[in-house]
Amino acid sequence: MKSLVTGCAGFIGSNLVDRLLSEGHDVVGVDCFTDYYARSLKESNLKSALSHENFTFVDGDIIDHCNLLGGAHWVFHQAAQAGVRASWGDSFKIYTDNNILATQRLLEACRDAGIKKFVYASSSSIYGDVSTLPMKEDMSPRPISPYGVSKLAGEHLCYLYWKNFGVPVVSLRYFTVYGPRQRPDMAFHRFVRAVMDGGEISIYGDGNQTRDFTYVSDIVSANILAAESDAKGEVYNLGGGSRISVNQIIKVIETLTGKKADVQYAGEQKGDVRDTYADISKAQADLGYAPEVGIEEGLRRFIELISK
Ligand code: UGA
């Protein structure tokens, strides 16, 4: 099988590329190295893939490289401008360009490309603050961040290219992913580094907000399951299977490292939802999705990686 992975140098994209290569696939990866975080980190994410004979890397914007689709069976559209809290104000143009326009161009290119599956990386942030948990796919999405709006627009674009042109899309709503190569702006990366280095942790709001944290290898497995499945035009939640508050996370990190965290409470951040928790029964039933790494084990592995 030949796959195209957009955002191949990013956190999730690079983990997916490595898995596909290890399973014997041919992979074309494209990445334009947006400046949201250091290029050197993304380059190191790609290090092992670049030495693999079945990997072709293209440095550039998807919008200019839709011709890469030639012969691809699966398209994994992981490229995006990430970051819930950074999506306000003038920055929104970066989100509309990278999350909406780029998705539309790629879907347009897929109309006649004969691909077998287009897997879109969506986000739990499309739900906003819901009145009842867990979050289910048939709830009415009401994002509360510009980022969430841009990811929801991408989902809608996927659906309409399926409905009108039969592009075989599946959208996967990721719930706060962590693990090897996690972006440096995300909570676990910041918290673990601060505890290891004796730095300060800034907790937004009262720390009682909760997340359904999901280990990256489970997200990678779900992408491949979605590509292999018969599902088309569908949306799936991908959570890790538990819900824990930010304050509780700090306690787990303290226990696992044997170090005390230096915590300061900062103001609530606009765009942050209060709670997330995924109902994953649809992904379990249709895709065979079954998250394998629980929060304590995942954090233990993550701490081990950061301490190296
Ligand atoms: C994450 C990703 O960054 C999004 O790209 C993704 O779409 C989203 O998950 C999702 O699941 O939809 P977020 O949940 O904000 O967004 O992930 P973290 O940055 O790991 O934050 C988790 C929690 O920790 C949030 O409540 C946040 O406010 C809090 N936090 C984060 C802090 O208290 N302090 C920090 O320094 C960073």
Residues whose N, C-alpha, C, O or C-beta is under 5 A from the ligand:
A	BS01	UGA	A82 G83 V84 S123 S124 S125 Y174 F175 T176 V177 D185 M186 A187 F188 R190 S202 I203 Y204 Q209 V246 D272
